[in-house]
């Protein structure tokens, strides 16, 4: 992981504060082209910190929430916490250093080792959480290659527990075959 300096974090938040009005305006009223341009700016800025992903969603107490995800990696979690601790207090924004709990993960699409799409619907999964182990019984995972299955289970467990708790508390995710 690259060494991120405090000055890099300060520059990021200064950029955000300087452009906050424009960011909000594009999110509220922007054309698809402007939204794509904004996404590119965020991608560039966030990737300067390392292999993070990010998303902007509707906030719980404020208009927007910015989520900086360390991609389920312990060292990056420490850095994302440091970055978010330095966030300014902005009227329209909540800031998160990892993905929050999502008790009802939506169906999603992954790509398997052959780059074929695989649709995952965790709504019928039987999930037993006995930290540090999580056991999953899901018949739909039977015909999926093990790498894709493991990734799908990890994403669902991350949603259910929240990313920080997933990183810090889960040591093993096990698929229980029927």
MARLO-488492 format. One line per field, with one value per residue: residue number from 0; residue in one letter; x, y negated, z negated of N, C-alpha, C in turn. Coordinates in Angstrom, 1 decimal, padded with zeros to 4 digits, always signed. Layout:
% MARLO-488492
num = (NUM,...)
residu = (A,...)
npx = (X,...)
npy = (Y,...)
npz = (Z,...)
capx = (X,...)
capy = (Y,...)
capz = (Z,...)
cpx = (X,...)
cpy = (Y,...)
cpz = (Z,...)
***
This chain:
% MARLO-488492
num = (0,1,2,3,4,5,6,7,8,9,10,11,12,13,14,15,16,17,18,19,20,21,22,23,24,25,26,27,28,29,30,31,32,33,34,35,36,37,38,39,40,41,42,43,44,45,46,47,48,49,50,51,52,53,54,55,56,57,58,59,60,61,62,63,64,65,66,67,68,69,70,71,72,73,74,75,76,77,78,79,80,81,82,83,84,85,86,87,88,89,90,91,92,93,94,95,96,97,98,99,100,101,102,103,104,105,106,107,108,109,110,111,112,113,114,115,116,117,118,119,120,121,122,123,124,125,126,127,128,129,130,131,132,133,134,135,136,137,138,139,140,141,142,143,144,145,146,147,148,149,150,151,152,153,154,155,156,157,158,159,160,161,162,163,164,165,166,167,168,169,170,171,172,173,174,175,176,177)
residu = (X,X,X,X,X,X,X,X,X,X,X,X,X,X,X,X,X,X,X,X,X,X,X,X,X,X,X,X,X,X,X,X,X,X,X,X,X,X,X,X,X,X,X,X,X,X,X,X,X,X,X,X,X,X,X,X,X,X,X,X,X,X,X,X,X,X,X,X,X,X,X,X,X,X,X,X,X,X,X,X,X,X,X,X,X,X,X,X,X,X,X,X,X,X,X,X,X,X,X,X,X,X,X,X,X,X,X,X,X,X,X,X,X,X,X,X,X,X,X,X,X,X,X,X,X,X,X,X,X,X,X,X,X,X,X,X,X,X,X,X,X,X,X,X,X,X,X,X,X,X,X,X,X,X,X,X,X,X,X,X,X,X,X,X,X,X,X,X,X,X,X,X,X,X,X,X,X,X)
npx = (+000.9,+000.5,+002.2,+000.3,+000.2,-000.5,-000.8,-001.9,-004.4,-005.5,-005.5,-007.4,-009.8,-009.9,-010.2,-012.7,-014.3,-014.0,-015.4,-017.9,-020.5,-020.8,-020.5,-022.8,-024.8,-024.5,-025.1,-027.8,-029.0,-027.6,-026.7,-026.4,-023.9,-022.5,-022.7,-021.1,-018.7,-018.2,-018.0,-015.6,-013.8,-014.0,-013.2,-010.5,-009.4,-009.9,-008.6,-006.0,-005.4,-005.1,-006.2,-009.2,-012.7,-015.7,-018.8,-021.7,-024.5,-028.0,-028.2,-028.7,-029.3,-028.7,-028.6,-026.8,-024.6,-021.3,-019.4,-016.5,-014.8,-012.7,-012.4,-012.7,-010.2,-007.8,-005.6,-006.1,-008.6,-007.8,-006.5,-008.7,-010.4,-008.8,-008.8,-011.5,-011.9,-010.8,-012.6,-014.4,-017.1,-019.9,-022.9,-024.6,-023.7,-022.9,-020.2,-018.6,-016.3,-016.3,-018.4,-021.7,-023.9,-026.2,-029.1,-030.7,-029.6,-029.7,-030.5,-027.8,-025.3,-022.5,-019.4,-018.2,-015.4,-015.1,-015.9,-018.7,-021.9,-023.3,-026.1,-027.0,-029.0,-029.5,-031.7,-032.9,-031.0,-029.6,-028.1,-025.7,-024.4,-021.6,-019.4,-015.9,-016.7,-018.7,-021.4,-022.8,-025.7,-026.8,-028.4,-028.4,-025.8,-024.5,-023.8,-021.8,-018.5,-015.8,-014.4,-016.0,-018.2,-017.2,-016.6,-019.1,-020.4,-018.8,-019.4,-022.1,-022.0,-020.5,-022.3,-024.4,-023.1,-021.8,-019.0,-016.7,-017.0,-017.0,-014.4,-012.9,-013.9,-014.7,-013.3,-013.5,-015.5,-017.9,-019.2,-021.9,-022.6,-025.5)
npy = (+001.2,-002.2,-004.9,-007.2,-010.5,-013.0,-015.4,-014.8,-013.8,-016.1,-017.8,-016.5,-016.8,-019.6,-020.1,-018.9,-020.6,-023.0,-022.4,-021.5,-022.7,-022.5,-019.7,-018.8,-020.0,-018.8,-016.2,-016.5,-017.7,-017.1,-016.3,-013.1,-013.0,-014.9,-013.7,-011.4,-012.6,-013.7,-011.3,-010.3,-012.2,-011.7,-009.0,-009.2,-010.9,-009.3,-006.9,-007.8,-007.4,-004.7,-001.2,-001.6,-001.6,-003.5,-005.1,-007.1,-007.7,-008.1,-009.9,-009.2,-011.1,-013.4,-014.9,-013.5,-010.6,-009.7,-006.9,-005.4,-002.6,-000.1,+002.2,+004.6,+005.0,+005.0,+003.1,+001.1,+000.3,-001.0,-003.2,-004.3,-005.1,-007.0,-008.9,-009.6,-010.6,-013.0,-014.5,-017.3,-019.1,-019.1,-020.5,-018.9,-016.3,-013.0,-011.0,-007.9,-005.4,-002.8,-000.3,-000.5,+001.4,+003.5,+004.9,+006.3,+007.5,+006.8,+008.7,+009.4,+009.1,+011.0,+011.8,+014.9,+017.2,+017.6,+015.3,+015.1,+013.9,+014.2,+014.5,+013.5,+014.2,+013.5,+013.8,+016.2,+017.5,+019.5,+018.4,+018.6,+017.0,+017.2,+015.8,+016.2,+017.3,+017.8,+019.5,+020.7,+021.8,+022.4,+023.3,+022.3,+021.7,+023.9,+024.6,+022.9,+021.8,+022.2,+019.9,+017.7,+018.3,+018.0,+015.3,+014.1,+015.0,+013.6,+010.9,+010.8,+011.4,+009.2,+007.2,+007.8,+007.7,+005.3,+003.5,+002.9,+004.5,+007.0,+007.1,+007.0,+009.0,+011.5,+014.5,+016.7,+017.9,+020.2,+022.5,+024.5,+027.4,+029.0)
npz = (+000.0,+000.8,-000.7,-002.3,-002.9,-005.5,-004.3,-001.9,-002.5,-003.7,-001.4,+000.2,-001.2,-001.2,+001.5,+001.8,+000.1,+001.4,+003.8,+003.0,+003.3,+006.1,+006.5,+005.1,+006.7,+009.2,+008.4,+007.8,+010.0,+012.3,+015.7,+017.3,+018.5,+016.9,+014.4,+014.9,+015.4,+012.9,+011.4,+012.5,+011.5,+008.8,+008.7,+009.5,+007.5,+005.1,+005.7,+005.5,+002.9,+002.7,+003.2,+003.0,+002.9,+003.6,+002.8,+003.3,+001.6,+000.6,-002.4,-005.9,-007.9,-006.7,-003.4,-001.6,-001.6,-001.8,-001.2,-001.9,-000.9,-002.2,-000.9,-002.3,-003.7,-006.2,-006.7,-004.9,-006.0,-008.4,-007.3,-005.8,-008.0,-009.1,-007.0,-006.9,-009.5,-009.3,-007.8,-006.7,-008.4,-006.8,-005.6,-003.9,-004.0,-005.1,-006.3,-005.8,-006.9,-006.0,-004.5,-005.7,-007.8,-006.1,-006.5,-004.7,-002.1,+001.3,+004.4,+006.6,+009.2,+010.2,+011.8,+013.1,+013.1,+015.8,+016.8,+017.1,+016.4,+013.1,+011.2,+008.0,+005.3,+002.1,+000.4,-000.3,-001.7,-004.3,-007.1,-009.5,-012.1,-014.0,-015.5,-015.5,-013.0,-010.1,-008.8,-005.9,-004.2,-001.2,+001.5,+004.1,+004.6,+005.3,+008.0,+008.8,+009.4,+007.0,+006.3,+007.1,+005.6,+003.0,+003.1,+003.4,+001.0,-000.8,-000.2,-000.9,-003.7,-004.5,-004.0,-005.8,-008.3,-008.3,-007.0,-008.6,-010.9,-009.7,-008.7,-011.1,-012.8,-011.6,-010.8,-009.2,-006.5,-005.8,-003.4,-003.5,-002.1,-000.7)
capx = (+000.0,+001.3,+002.2,-000.5,+000.6,-001.5,-001.1,-002.8,-005.8,-006.0,-005.8,-008.6,-010.9,-009.9,-010.8,-014.1,-015.0,-014.1,-016.3,-019.0,-021.7,-020.9,-020.8,-024.2,-025.6,-024.4,-025.8,-029.2,-029.6,-026.7,-027.0,-025.6,-022.5,-021.9,-022.5,-020.0,-017.5,-018.0,-017.5,-014.2,-013.0,-013.9,-012.3,-009.1,-009.1,-010.0,-007.5,-004.7,-005.2,-004.9,-007.2,-010.4,-013.9,-016.5,-020.1,-022.5,-025.9,-028.8,-027.9,-029.8,-029.7,-028.4,-029.0,-026.0,-023.6,-020.1,-018.8,-015.1,-014.7,-011.4,-012.5,-012.5,-008.8,-007.5,-004.7,-006.9,-009.6,-007.1,-006.4,-010.0,-010.8,-008.0,-009.3,-012.9,-011.8,-010.4,-013.6,-015.1,-018.5,-020.6,-024.4,-025.3,-022.9,-022.4,-019.1,-018.3,-015.0,-016.5,-019.8,-022.5,-024.8,-027.4,-029.7,-031.4,-028.9,-030.4,-029.9,-026.7,-024.6,-021.1,-018.9,-017.5,-014.0,-015.2,-016.5,-020.1,-022.7,-023.9,-027.0,-027.0,-030.1,-029.3,-032.9,-033.3,-029.9,-029.6,-026.8,-025.5,-023.2,-021.0,-018.1,-015.4,-017.1,-020.0,-021.8,-023.9,-026.3,-027.5,-028.4,-028.1,-024.3,-024.0,-023.3,-020.9,-017.1,-015.6,-013.9,-017.1,-019.1,-016.6,-016.7,-020.5,-020.6,-018.1,-020.1,-023.3,-021.6,-020.1,-023.5,-025.1,-022.4,-021.1,-017.7,-015.7,-017.2,-016.6,-012.9,-012.3,-014.5,-014.9,-012.0,-013.8,-016.9,-017.9,-020.4,-022.4,-023.2,-026.7)
capy = (+000.0,-003.4,-005.7,-008.4,-011.6,-013.8,-016.5,-014.2,-013.8,-017.5,-018.3,-015.8,-017.5,-021.0,-020.0,-018.6,-021.8,-024.0,-022.0,-021.0,-023.2,-022.0,-018.3,-018.6,-020.5,-017.7,-015.0,-016.8,-018.1,-017.0,-015.3,-011.8,-013.3,-015.6,-012.6,-010.5,-013.4,-013.7,-010.0,-010.2,-013.0,-010.9,-007.8,-009.7,-011.4,-008.2,-006.0,-008.3,-006.8,-003.2,-000.4,-001.8,-001.9,-004.5,-005.3,-008.2,-007.3,-009.0,-009.9,-008.9,-012.3,-014.4,-014.6,-012.5,-009.9,-009.3,-005.7,-005.0,-001.2,+000.4,+003.5,+005.7,+005.2,+004.4,+002.0,+000.0,-000.2,-001.9,-004.4,-005.0,-005.7,-008.3,-009.9,-010.1,-011.4,-014.4,-015.0,-018.5,-019.0,-019.8,-020.4,-017.9,-015.1,-012.1,-010.3,-006.6,-004.8,-001.5,-000.1,-000.2,+002.6,+003.6,+006.1,+007.0,+007.3,+007.0,+009.6,+008.7,+009.9,+011.2,+012.5,+016.0,+017.3,+017.5,+013.9,+015.2,+013.3,+015.0,+013.7,+014.0,+013.7,+014.1,+013.7,+017.5,+018.2,+019.8,+017.8,+018.8,+016.2,+017.6,+015.2,+015.6,+018.1,+017.6,+020.7,+020.3,+022.9,+021.8,+024.3,+021.6,+021.6,+025.3,+024.7,+021.8,+022.1,+021.8,+018.5,+016.8,+018.6,+017.4,+013.8,+013.8,+015.1,+012.5,+009.7,+010.9,+011.3,+007.8,+006.4,+008.1,+007.2,+004.0,+003.9,+002.9,+005.7,+008.1,+007.1,+007.2,+010.1,+012.7,+015.2,+017.8,+018.0,+021.6,+022.9,+025.9,+028.1,+029.7)
capz = (+000.0,+000.9,-001.9,-002.2,-003.8,-006.0,-003.4,-000.8,-003.1,-003.8,+000.0,+000.7,-001.9,-000.7,+002.8,+001.6,-000.4,+002.5,+004.8,+002.4,+004.0,+007.5,+006.4,+004.8,+007.8,+010.2,+007.9,+007.7,+011.3,+013.4,+016.8,+017.2,+018.8,+015.8,+013.4,+015.3,+015.2,+011.4,+011.0,+012.9,+010.6,+007.5,+008.9,+009.5,+006.1,+004.1,+006.0,+005.0,+001.5,+002.8,+003.7,+002.3,+003.7,+002.9,+003.4,+002.8,+001.5,-000.2,-003.8,-006.9,-008.6,-005.7,-002.0,-000.9,-002.4,-001.1,-001.8,-001.4,-001.3,-002.2,-000.2,-003.2,-004.0,-007.5,-006.7,-004.3,-007.0,-009.2,-006.5,-005.5,-009.2,-009.2,-006.0,-007.3,-010.7,-008.9,-006.9,-007.3,-008.7,-005.7,-005.9,-003.1,-003.9,-006.1,-005.8,-006.4,-006.5,-005.5,-004.2,-006.9,-007.9,-005.3,-006.9,-003.6,-000.9,+002.6,+005.3,+007.3,+010.3,+010.2,+013.0,+012.6,+013.7,+017.3,+017.1,+017.3,+015.3,+012.1,+010.4,+006.6,+004.5,+000.8,-000.4,-000.9,-002.4,-005.8,-007.5,-010.9,-012.5,-015.3,-015.3,-014.2,-011.9,-009.6,-008.0,-004.9,-003.5,-000.1,+002.6,+005.3,+004.8,+005.7,+009.4,+009.0,+009.1,+005.6,+006.1,+007.2,+004.4,+001.8,+003.2,+003.2,-000.4,-001.5,+000.0,-001.7,-005.1,-004.7,-004.0,-007.0,-009.5,-008.1,-006.5,-009.6,-011.7,-008.9,-008.7,-012.4,-013.6,-010.8,-010.3,-008.3,-006.0,-005.3,-002.7,-003.9,-001.0,-001.0)
cpx = (+000.9,+001.2,+001.5,-000.1,-000.6,-001.9,-002.0,-004.2,-006.3,-006.3,-007.1,-009.8,-011.0,-010.6,-012.3,-014.9,-015.1,-015.1,-017.6,-020.3,-021.9,-021.2,-022.3,-025.1,-025.6,-025.2,-027.3,-029.8,-028.8,-027.2,-026.1,-024.1,-021.8,-021.7,-021.3,-018.7,-017.2,-017.5,-016.0,-013.3,-012.9,-013.0,-010.8,-008.6,-009.0,-008.8,-006.1,-004.4,-004.8,-006.1,-008.5,-011.5,-014.7,-017.9,-020.8,-023.9,-026.7,-028.4,-029.0,-030.3,-029.4,-028.7,-028.2,-025.0,-022.5,-019.5,-017.5,-014.9,-013.2,-011.3,-012.1,-011.1,-008.4,-006.7,-005.4,-008.0,-009.0,-006.9,-007.7,-010.6,-010.1,-008.5,-010.6,-012.8,-011.4,-011.4,-014.2,-016.5,-019.3,-022.1,-025.1,-024.7,-022.8,-021.2,-018.8,-017.0,-015.1,-018.0,-020.6,-023.3,-025.9,-028.0,-030.4,-030.7,-029.7,-029.8,-028.8,-026.1,-023.1,-020.7,-018.0,-016.1,-014.0,-015.8,-018.0,-020.8,-023.3,-024.8,-027.1,-028.2,-030.0,-030.5,-033.3,-032.1,-030.1,-028.2,-026.7,-024.2,-022.8,-019.6,-017.0,-015.7,-018.5,-020.3,-023.0,-024.4,-027.2,-027.4,-028.1,-026.6,-023.7,-023.3,-022.4,-019.5,-016.8,-015.1,-015.1,-018.1,-018.5,-016.7,-018.2,-020.9,-020.0,-018.9,-021.4,-023.0,-021.2,-021.3,-024.2,-024.5,-021.9,-019.6,-016.6,-015.8,-016.7,-015.1,-012.4,-012.7,-014.6,-013.5,-012.3,-015.3,-016.9,-019.3,-020.7,-023.1,-024.4,-026.3)
cpy = (-001.2,-004.2,-007.0,-009.3,-012.4,-014.9,-016.0,-014.2,-015.2,-018.1,-017.7,-016.6,-019.0,-021.0,-019.8,-019.9,-022.8,-023.7,-021.4,-021.4,-022.6,-020.5,-018.1,-019.0,-019.4,-016.5,-015.2,-017.0,-017.8,-016.0,-014.1,-012.1,-014.0,-014.6,-011.7,-011.3,-013.5,-012.4,-009.8,-011.0,-012.2,-009.7,-008.2,-010.1,-010.2,-007.2,-006.5,-007.8,-005.3,-002.5,-000.5,-001.9,-002.9,-004.5,-006.5,-007.7,-008.3,-008.8,-009.6,-010.2,-013.5,-014.0,-013.4,-011.8,-009.5,-008.1,-005.4,-003.6,-000.8,+001.8,+004.6,+006.0,+004.3,+003.1,+000.8,-000.5,-001.2,-003.3,-005.1,-005.6,-007.0,-009.3,-010.5,-010.9,-012.8,-015.1,-016.3,-018.2,-019.8,-019.5,-019.2,-016.5,-014.3,-011.3,-009.0,-006.0,-003.4,-001.3,+000.2,+001.0,+002.5,+004.9,+006.9,+006.8,+007.7,+008.1,+008.8,+009.7,+009.8,+011.8,+013.7,+016.1,+017.3,+016.2,+014.0,+014.6,+014.4,+014.1,+014.3,+013.4,+014.3,+014.1,+015.1,+018.2,+018.4,+019.4,+017.9,+018.0,+016.6,+017.1,+015.9,+016.4,+017.8,+018.8,+020.3,+021.6,+022.2,+022.7,+023.6,+021.5,+022.9,+025.3,+023.6,+022.2,+021.5,+020.4,+017.5,+017.0,+017.9,+015.8,+013.4,+013.9,+014.0,+011.2,+009.7,+010.7,+009.9,+006.9,+006.6,+007.6,+005.8,+004.3,+003.9,+004.1,+006.9,+008.3,+007.6,+008.5,+011.5,+013.3,+016.2,+017.7,+019.4,+021.8,+024.3,+026.4,+028.9,+031.2)
cpz = (+000.0,-000.4,-001.7,-003.3,-004.3,-005.0,-002.2,-001.3,-003.2,-002.4,+000.5,+000.1,-001.5,+000.6,+002.7,+001.1,+000.6,+003.5,+004.3,+003.1,+005.4,+007.4,+006.1,+006.0,+008.9,+009.7,+008.0,+009.1,+012.5,+014.5,+016.5,+017.5,+017.6,+014.6,+013.7,+015.1,+013.7,+010.9,+011.3,+011.9,+009.3,+007.6,+008.8,+008.1,+005.1,+004.4,+005.7,+003.6,+001.6,+003.3,+002.9,+003.3,+002.9,+003.5,+002.6,+002.8,+000.7,-001.7,-004.7,-007.5,-007.7,-004.3,-001.4,-002.0,-001.4,-001.8,-001.1,-001.9,-001.2,-001.5,-001.1,-003.6,-005.2,-007.4,-006.0,-005.2,-007.9,-008.5,-006.2,-006.8,-009.4,-008.3,-006.5,-008.6,-010.4,-008.0,-007.6,-007.6,-007.7,-005.8,-005.1,-003.2,-005.2,-005.5,-006.5,-005.9,-006.1,-005.2,-005.5,-006.7,-006.9,-005.6,-005.9,-002.3,+000.4,+003.4,+006.1,+008.4,+010.1,+011.6,+012.5,+013.3,+015.2,+017.8,+017.5,+016.1,+014.4,+011.3,+009.0,+005.9,+003.1,-000.1,-001.0,-001.5,-003.8,-006.3,-009.0,-011.3,-013.9,-015.2,-016.1,-013.0,-011.4,-008.6,-007.2,-004.2,-002.4,+001.2,+003.9,+005.6,+005.2,+007.1,+009.8,+008.6,+007.7,+005.4,+006.2,+006.0,+003.2,+001.9,+002.9,+001.7,-001.2,-001.4,-000.8,-003.2,-005.4,-004.8,-005.3,-008.2,-009.5,-007.8,-007.7,-010.5,-011.0,-008.9,-010.0,-013.1,-012.9,-010.3,-009.3,-007.9,-005.3,-004.6,-003.1,-002.7,-001.5,-001.2)
***
